[in-house]
Amino acid sequence: MKGRFRPSMAWLHTWSGLVVGWVLFGIFVTGTASYYRADITHWMRPELVQAAPVAATDLPKAAERAFAYLETHASTAKTWFIGMPRPDRPLLDLFWRTRPGTPPGHVLLDPATGAEAMVRDTEGGDFLYRFHYELHMPPLWGRWIVGACAMIMLVALITGIVTHKRIFSDFFTFRRDKAARRSFLDAHNVTGVLALPFHLMITYTGIVALATFYMPWGVTTAYKGDTRAFFAEAGWITAPRPPVGRPAPLAPVGPMIAQALASVPERLERLTVTNFGDAGATIVAMFEEPHGLAHTPTHIAFDGTSGALLEIRGGDLKPAARTISTLIGLHVAHFADTGLRLLFFLCGVMGSAMVATGLVLWSLARLPKVEAEAALGLRLVQALNIGSIIGLPAAVAVYFLANRLLPVGLADRGEWEIRAFFAAWIVAALIPLARPHRRAWSEMSMLVCGLCLAVVAADIATIEAHPLRRLGEGEALFLWFDGAMLALAALFAFAARKVARHRGPSRVEPRREPVLAAPAERVRA
């Protein structure tokens, strides 16, 4: 680090951004897409377009059908999770956990009949959402890596503020016709300063959302390692009940659901059943959080064997718990309406652009004047930049394309979509190593443009309910999604054109001193 304060902050800003910049770009992009997580999932399950919505009065019967299926197929499971029908997914989403070492179970049911639903297997927008904070890794490792990157991101933001002497003037300065380094520097400044409050908020609240995971020692000491007791005392969950070791059947679930629906005005989201077959069985109904800033969903617990109401939690949090719930609510933005969600999305796009331009700026600032691509380290950074900034959008486009082209009845179809995502990303990361740097930027950008156009073409060709095939009478979601993909295609086509037309830095010829004539030659002249 440099001796003085501001150069030291500039050094820290530069290197902290580079070390985790490629991971941060993936976190920002997938987190930004997660603001439309439900819409992406709905688009990736087009069979649900024709499904009729489930009325609140039909939920008790639907829950009974889910319980009947689980009693037959998951009677030895430790915990049941039942996602109740909702507008974007009018199905019963069943998930259960068995003993360690045994894979969990998952199935979708028709709430009207209790039969397995004939819809394509896909993770939908949930894959992008979980990648945002777990990187599709085991939760322990993925969340630790994301948390470390978020801390470094916070350091990069603060040092960036300290480093900028003219932060307000940079807000109004963007010289796109200047040299590439100046244009990227201005773009980095504008996208960083314009959404600076959002960047600080989203980074800090993302760390706070998993604070007890990153710093568990206080809870471990105070509650002797019983984290569930801590969450119950904070008011976030109902008090856990241990099994008593005496078998007992479940009481009819329909009356419990009807009682819960009559107590809470919000939509019922999920049922959780623990200790099935034991006299200590518990059924918990979790509702959607109220439309407000704090993330405070209501939980209602019932005795599984008698059906008696045990407790109601939610909405009456203590100040500390309400504070952290508000910070989590700010991060996930469930409270946002259409306009505010769009604003959050645009701020996320600017955050992605800020990270991307910072990565490119690092390599541009270090281009030597002669033999511009000779340095192995610089060449590796340039390839990683293309592999992340261009490769991730290419992988997401392939993920969407696989959803439309893979056979609907393919076994483990959702896993094959994810495999296609990572395979495309790996290929996109290797191509820049074999191509000249500027050509790789242009060719990869055109590749993403073509993939986005292919997603639109596959959507129109394979979905009968598409409005363009029904003269405007189909589902409008398909039009909105295709419009977004066309906008991305236009953006990457524009980027490819700009890179192809850019002449790049010219080689600098060594300066030659003039040759002086000898005295005899001057006399002869």
N, C-alpha and C positions, 0 to 999 in steps of 0.2 A: 504494500500500500504506500501511497505517497505520504510525504511528511505533513502537508497542510490539510486542513479539514475538508474543504470542498473537493480537491483532487482525490482525497481518500474516499469520499462519498461517490465520486464519479467512477473510480476503480471498482468499488463494491457493487455499484449499480450495474456496471457492464458485465462483470463476471458472474454475479448472482443470476442475472437474467439469462446468460448463455447456458450455465450449467444445467438448469432445469427448464429452459425455455421450450424445448420440444415436448416435454411432458405437460407443461402448462398450456401449450397450445391445444393439445388434445383435451385437457380438462375444460378449457374455456369453450371449445367448439361443442363438445357433447353436453356440457351444462347449458349452453345457450339453446341447443336443440331440445333440451328437456323441458323448456317452458311450453313446448307443444307436444309433450310426451303422449298425452291421451289422444291427440289428433293423429300422431304418427302411428300409434297402435291401431287406431280405428282404420286408417288407410291400409295398413298391412293385414287387416282381417276384413276384406271386402265382403265376405259372406254375411257379415253382421248388418249390412245395409238393409236387408229385407227383414231382419228380426224385429218383432214387435216389442215396444218398451214394456217393462214390467211395472204394474201399478203397486203402490205401497200396500194396498190391501191384500195383494197376492204374495207378499214376502214371507209370511208365516208358512204357507203351504210349500213355497220354494225351499225354505230352510229345512222343512221336514223331508223333502226329497233328497236334499244334500246329505242329511244325517243318515237316511236309509242307505244311500250309496256307500258312505264311509263305514257304516257298521258292517257292510258286506265285504268291502275290499280293503279296509285299513283298520281292522279291529285291534291289531297289535301295535298300532302307532302310538307314540307318546303324546303328540299334539296334533290337533286338526286346525287348519285355517280355511275358512270359507269366505271368499270374496263374494259379496252380494251383487245382484244385477245393478247396473248403473246405465245412464243414457248412452255412453260411448261403447259399453260392453254389456249388453243385456243377457248375460250368461252367469251361471254359478261357477266360480273359479275355485276349485278344490286343491288344497296342498296339504300334505301330511309328512311328518317326520317320524322315523322309526329309530331303532337302536343305532349307535355309532357304527360306521362301516357299511351300513345299508343305505342305498340311494333313496332320497325322498320320492314321494309320489306326487303327480300333478295331473289333473284332468279338468276339462270344461264340460259342464252339463247344461242341457236345456232346462230352464227353470219351470217350464210348463209340463214336461213329461218326466224329468229326471234321467233321461237317456243321455249318453255322451254326444256332445254337439259335433256336427260335421263341419268344422272350420279348420283352416290351415294352421298347423303348429308354427308359432312364431313368438319370439320375445318382443317384437314390436319396439316401441319407444322405451320400454323398460331396459333393454340392453344398453342403449345410449345413456340412460339415467344412471344405471349402476356403473357403467364405465367411467362416468364423471367422478365418482368418489371411490371406486375400487379397482379401476383399470382392468376389469375382467380377470382379477387375480383372487387368490384366497383372501377373505375379508381382512385378516390380520395384516398381511403384507401390503395389500393394495391400499388400505386406509392409512397405514403408516407412511407409505410413499407419498400419497396425495397430501397428507398433513404436512410432511416436511416441505413439499413443493409450495404449499400455501404459505407457510412461514417465510420461505425465501421470497415468494412473490410479495409479501407484505414488506419485507426489507427492501426489495427492488422499488416498490412504489414510494416508500418514504425517502430513500436515497435519491430517487428521481426528482422528487419535489425539492430536496435540498440542492441538488446539482443545477437545476434550472434557475438561472439568474433572471430570465425574462419570461416567467411562466405565463403571465397574462398576455404579453405580446405574442408569444408563440401560439396562443389559442387562435389568433386571427391570421396566422402566417402559414401559407401552403404554396410553395413554388414548384408546381408540377413540371414546368418547362425547363427547370435548371438541371444541373448534373444529377445523376442517379442517387448519389450519396446525399445530396441536399434534399431531393424530393422525398426520399425515405425518411430522412431525419425530420422533415416537416410533418410527414404523415404520422410518424411515431409520436411526435409532440401533440398534434391535433387530436388523434384518437385517445391519447393518454389523458390530456387535460380536459377535453370535452366531457368525458364520462368519468372523471376522476372520483367524484363522490360515490358513484356506483362501484368502481373498481375497489375502493377502500372498503365499502360496505360488504360487498359480496365475498371478498377475501377474508375479512375478519369474521363475519358470521359463519362462513364455511368452516373455519377453525373452531368456533364456539359450538357449532352443531355437534361436533364429536369431541368436545372438551373432556368428558369423563372417560372417553376411550384413550385419548392421548395422555391424560394426567389422572390416572385412577387411584393414586395413592391415598388421597384424603378419604374417598369413599371406602377404599379397602380397609383403612385403619378404623374409621368411625363405625362401619357396619360389619366388621369382621369378614370382609369379602363377599357379603350378601348384597350384590348390586340391586337385585329386585326389591329388597326392602327399602333401599334408598329411593328408587323410582316411585315406589308406592307411597312413601312418606312425603315425597315432593308433590304428589297428586297427579302424576303422569299416567300411572297404571293402577289397577285395583290390587288389593293385597293378595299375594300368592297364597295358595292353599296346598299343603303337601298331601300326598296320598295317605290314606289311613290303613291300607292293607286289607280291606274288606270288600269283596265284590258286591256291586249293586248296579241295577240297570238305570239308564237315563230316563228322566221324566219326559213327557211330550214337549218338544221344543216350540211348537206353534204358539201356545199361550204365553210363553216367555217373550217371544219376539213381538207379539201383539202388545204386551205390557210395556216393552221397551219403546216401541214406536209411539205409544200414547204418551210417553213421558218426555220425549225429546223431539223437537220440531225438525232437526236436521236429518239428512239422508243417512240410512244405515249402510255402512261401508263393509264391515267385516265381522265375522263371528270366530271366536277362538275357543276351542274345547281342550282342556287339559285333564289328565288322569281318567281317560275314558274307561268304563268298566269298574271303577273304584268308587267307594262311598264318598270320597273326597273330590269327585269330579266337579269342575267349574266351567260354566259357559259365560263368556264375556262378549257383549255386543259393543262394538266401537262405531261411533257415528262420525260423520264429516264434521270438521271443525267449523264453528260459526264464522260467518263472513266478516272477519276482522283481522287485525294485524297479528295478534298472538296466535300461535299454533297450539290450541287447547281443545282437542277433540274430547267428547264425552264418552266415558266407559261405564257400562252397567254390567255388574256381575250377578249371576244367578247360581244357586246350588243346583248342580246337575242332576241329582237324584230326586230332590223334592220340588224343584222349580221355584223355591223361595228367593226373593230379592235379597241380595247380600249387601251391596253398596253401589253408590253412584259417584263417580269421580269425573272431574273436569269443570273448568270455568271458575272454580274457587281457589285458584292457586295462590300460594304465598308470594310475597314480592320478589324473592330471588328466583323462584321457579317461573313466575310470570315474565320476568326480565329475559331469561334465557329462551323461553317460549316465543317471546316477541322477536328476538334476534333470529331464531330459526324460521319464524314466519316471514321475516324480511328476506331470508335467503331463498326459500322455496317459492315465495310469492303466490301462494294459493289464494290469497285475498284479492289478487289483481283482477280487474275486469278486462275486457277486450283491449281497450286503449292502453291501459297501464301495462298489461302483459306484452303488448307490442313494443312499448318503450323499454321494458326490461330486455326484451329480445334484441333490440337495436343496440342497447348498451353492451350486451354480451358480444354482439358482432364487432363493436369497436374495441372491446377487450381482446378479442381474437386477433384483430388487425394490429393492435398495439404490440402484442407479443410477436406476431409474424414480422412486422417491420423492424422490430428491435433485433431479431435474429439475423435478418438480411443486412441490416445496417452494420452489425458486428463484422460480417465478412467483407462488406464493401469498404469499411474503414481500414482493412488490413490487406487489401489487394496491393501487391508490390507493383512498381511501375514497369518492371521488366520480368518476363516469365511469369505472367499473372497466375498461372495454374500449376506452378512447379511445387509449391509447398504441400506436403502430404497432409499436414494438419488442417490447413485451410481448405484443401480439396475435400476432406472428410466432413468438415463443418458445412460446406456448400451442399454436399450430397444429403446430409441429414436435414438441412433446411428444406430442400425440395421434397424429401421423403416424408416430412411432417406437414409442411404447409400445403403441398399439393397431394401428397399420398393419402392423408386422412380424408379429405373430401372425395377422392377417388374410391377409397374403401367404403365410405358411407353410401356412395352411389351404387357400388356393386352390391352392398347389403340390401338396398331397396330393389335392385334389379333381380337379385336372387329370390326375393319374396314373390316376384311376379312370374319367374321362369321355372323355378323348381317344381316338380310334380307335387300336387296338393297332398297326395297320400304317402309321400316319402317318409320312411321311418326316421325319427330324430330330425325332422325337417328344420326346426328352430336352430339346432346345433349346426346344421349344414349352412344356414344363412350366416351364422357367426364365423364359421370356418371360411366362408367365401370372403367375409369382411377382412379377416386377418391375412388370408392368402393374397388378396389384392393389395393390401398395405405393404406386405413384404416385397412383392414384385415392384410396387411403386418406389420403394426405398432402394432397391438394387439397380433399377434402370439408370439413375443419375451417375452411378459409379462407372458406367460403360459409355456414357455420352458426354460430349463437350458441355460445359456448364450452361452457357446461354441457350444452346439448343435443347438441353434437358428441361429448362424452365418453359420454353415455348412448346415443346412437344408434349410435356406432361400436362400443361394447361389445356391444350387442345384435346388431350385424352379425357380429362375430366369433363370438358364441354361435351364431347361425344357420349360419355357415360350418362350424363344428365339428360341429354336428348333421348338416349336409349331407354331410360326410365319412363319418360313421358310416352314414348312409342309403345313400350310394353304395357303400360297402364291402359292406354286406349285400346290396344289389341286384345287384351286378356280379360277386361272387366266389362261385362255386359251392362252394368248399371252406370257406366260412364256417361256424363251428360252429352258428350260429343257423339255418342252412339244412339242416344235417345232424344236427340233434338232438344236438349236443355231440360229434360224431365228427370234426369238421374240425380245422384247424390252430388251436391255442390262441393263437398270436401275434396273430391277427385280433381275438380278444376282448380281449387286453391292450391293443392299440393303440386299439381303439374305446373301451375304458374310460378311457384317458388323454384321448381327445378329449372324452368326456362330462364328465370332470372339468374340463377347460378351459372347456367350454361353461357349466357351472355357475358357475365362477369369474367369467367375464365377465358372466353374467346377474346375479349378486350385485352386481358392481361397477356395472352399469347401474342396478340398483334403488337402490343407495345414492346414486348421483349424482342420480338423478331425485328422490329424496326430500329431498336436501339443499337447504335454502332459500337458502344463500349469504349473503354479507354484505349487509346492508341499507344503503341510502344514509343518510348522516349529514346531517341537516338543520343548516343554519348556526344557531349559537346567537344568540338575540335578547335584547338587554338590555331589561328592563322600562321602559316609558315612564312617566315621572314626571308627575303632573298639575301644571299651573301653579298658583301661589299663589292666584290669584283663584278658580280652579275648586275648590281645596280649601276655601276659605272658603264658597263657594256650597254645596258638599256638606255 
